[in-house]
Amino acid sequence: MELKIKNDFLEKWERYFGKSELPITFYFSNDLKDTKPALKPGAGHSCLICELKKVREGESVAYTEDTISCRGARRYTGFTNEIFPDFRYFLSCGIPDKLEGERYKQSPELVDDFLINYTPLPTEKKYLVFKRWDKLSEQDEPVAVIFFAKPDVLSGLFSLANYDSGEPYGVTAPFAAGCGSIIHYPALENLKDDPKCIFGMFDPSARHCVEPDELTFSIPFKRFTRIIGYMNESFLITDTWKKVESRIKK
């Protein structure tokens, strides 16, 4: 990635969004470079969204299939396409005296339909690397840019995502686990000629990993570079945004 892109966004982000939290990015690689490998998980389940807190604070981390403890996260990150036995019951009603269901789908049959429409994430690389935007180097090639943000900031990002489109659907919110909404779907969108942005973190199972008034907004990198290019001509320069901006910068 050109460092000019990195610095251009940093300057515009501070100008219009003040000290709002910087986004994080991810990409796939066979080389650790300057990135710290994630530790192998201990016993029990660990949510990847919770683990990304350290990336949000500035630590660059590289995951492999062996260092992601959550089975769903391993699938949403592209490391495996396997589904554990009885998943159709796990996501729905469960099995009495055997398996507690998450009850995110009304029936196992609806889970089957959901899986039919599932598109695997193609990757053959060893590492999934997460970096905060300001930590990116010229050798890095982000797949998507992920914002953890509050409503006023989300308002700006949502409006930017729809600025250069004549249709009203520049943003989508697919049903997914938290990690699916920030990794799987943005990565798939980045393969398209006109990718959509992804609104996410609606997964109740991952909500404990973020603030009560915080959601995510993920932008495929192909789309993100376009957005940076028109920030200075958009609504961000109007008095309307200045009213929102003043609340963000308090």
N, C-alpha and C positions, 0 to 999 in steps of 0.2 A: 504494500500500500504506500502511496506517495505521502510523505510527511506533510506536504502542503495541505492535503485533505484533513489530516489529523488536526493540524494547527488552525485551519480555517474554521472547523467546527468548534473547537475549544473557544476561540474568540467570539463567535456568534452565540454560542450557548451562554457564556457569561454575560454577554450584552443583553440578551432577551430573557434569560431565565435565572440570572444572578448566580447564586451559590447552590442552586439545585443539584442534587446528586448526579454525578456523571454516569453515563451508561456503561455497561459491560459488553464485551463482545465474545464470540467464540469462533473457532475454526478447527479443522482437522489437519493433523500433521504426523509425519513419521519421525520428526526431529523435536526434541525437547527445547533446543536453543537455550534461551535464558529463563525458562519456565520451571517452576518447582513441581515435581511429580506428587500427585495426591497420595496420601498414605492408604494402605490397605485398611478397609473398614473392620471395626471390631465386631463383637457379637451383636445381634439385633439389627433392626432396621434403621437406616439413616436417610433422611430426605435430601436429595440433591439441592433443592431450593434453599434449605437451611445452610448447607455447606457453602453455597455461593456468597454468603455474607462476607466471607474473608476476601473474595474477589471484589465485591463492592467496596471494600475498605482499601483495596490497592494491591492485594497479593495475586500474582499470576500463578495459575494452577493447571496442571495437565492430568486428565483422567484417562485410564484405560478401562477395559471391560472388567478387570479384576478389582479395580478400586472404586467401583460404583456398586453399592450394596443393594440398592432397590432394583427389583426385577423389572418393574415398569420403566424405570429410568434407563436401564441398559437397552431396553427396546426403543424407547423414544430418542435415544442418542445414536441409534444405528449400529450398536455393537452386536446386537442379536435380534433375530426375528421370532425367536421361540416364545411360546406362551405356555405358562405352567398349567398343569392339569386342573380342571374345574374353574378356569378363569371366568367362563361364562356365568358361573354361579357367584364367584367372588365379586364381580362388578355389579351383580344384581341382587337376588334374594337370598343368596347363601344356601347352605345345606344343613338342615337341622342336626344338631349334635356333632357336626363335623367341620363346618366352615362358616364363619360369620361373613355375611355379604355387606358390601359397601353401600348397596342400594342406590347406585347412580344411574341404573337402568331398570325399567319396570319389570323386565323378564329376561331370562337367558336367551330367548330368541332374538330380542332386540340387541343384545350383546353380539350375537352371531351376525346380525345385519351390520352393526358398527364395524366389526372386524372385516367383513367383505369389502367395505368402503375404505379400509385402512391402506395407506400407501407406505411401504417400507422406505426408510431413509437410506439412500445408497452411500456407503462409505467403506473404504478398505484401509483406511489409515489407522495407525496404532493409537494415536493420542487425540483426545478432545481437549482443546486448550481454551481456557477462559482468561481474558485479560480485561482490565478496565480500560476505557478508551485512551486515557492519557498515558498508559503503559505500552501502547502499541509501538512496534518498530517498523522499519521500512520493509522487513522481510515477511511480516505478518499479512495474511490475506483473510480478513474477517468474512464470515458467512452472513452474520446478522448482528444488529446492534440492539441491545436490550435495556430499556429504561424501567426502573422501579420508581414509580412516581405517584404523586397525589393528584386530586382532581384538576386543580388549576394548570398544572404542568401537562397533564393528560389532554386537557382542552387544547393546548397549543400544539401538541404532537398530532392529535387527531385532525385538527384543521390543516396542518401542514401536509399530512398524508393525502388529503383530498384536494389540495390547492390546484394541481395541474391536471385534474381529471374531470371530464364532463359527466361521469356517472357518480352516483351517490355511495358507491361501495368500495372505496379505497382501503377500507379496514374491515376485517372479518374476525369473528370470535368463535373458532371451532371448539367443539367439546373435546377436552383433553385433560390429562394430568397437568400439574403446574409445569413440569419440565417439558411436556409436549407442546405447551403453548409458547414457550420461549426458545425451544431448540428445534423440535421436529417440524412443526408447521412453517416457521420462518425459513428453515433450510430448504424445504420443498418449494416454497414460494420463490426463493432466490434462483431457482433453476428456470423460472419462467421469464418471458420477455417483459411482462408488465406485472411484477409481483405486488401482492397486497401486504399491508401491514397487519400484525396480529395483536389483538387485544386479549389479555390473558390474566392468569392467576385467580380464576374463579373457582378452582378446585378446592373444596372445603378441606381435603386432606393435607393441603400444602399451606393453607391460610395461616397456620400458627408460625410459619417461617417468615412472614412479612408483617408490616404494621397494619393495624385495623383499617386505616384509610389509604392503603397502598395497593395499586394494581400494576400490571406490567404492560408495556407497549413495545413490541418487537418489530424492528424494521429490517427487512432483507437488505443486505449491503448494496446490492444493485440499485435498490430504491433509495437508500440513504444518501448516496452521493448526489442524486438528483435533488433531493430535499435541501441539502446543504447549499446547492447552487442557487436556489430561489428564495432562501430565507430573507434576504435583504430587500426583496421586492414584495413580500407577502404582507398579510395583515399584521405581522409583527412590528411594522413601522407605523402603525396607526394609533390614534388616541384610544381606540377600543382596547387594544392589547395593553396599552400603558396602564389601564386601570387594573387589569389582571396582573400584570407584571409587578405593580406596586405591592400587591398582596404577596406574591411569590418572594419578593426581595425583602420583606419585613423580617 
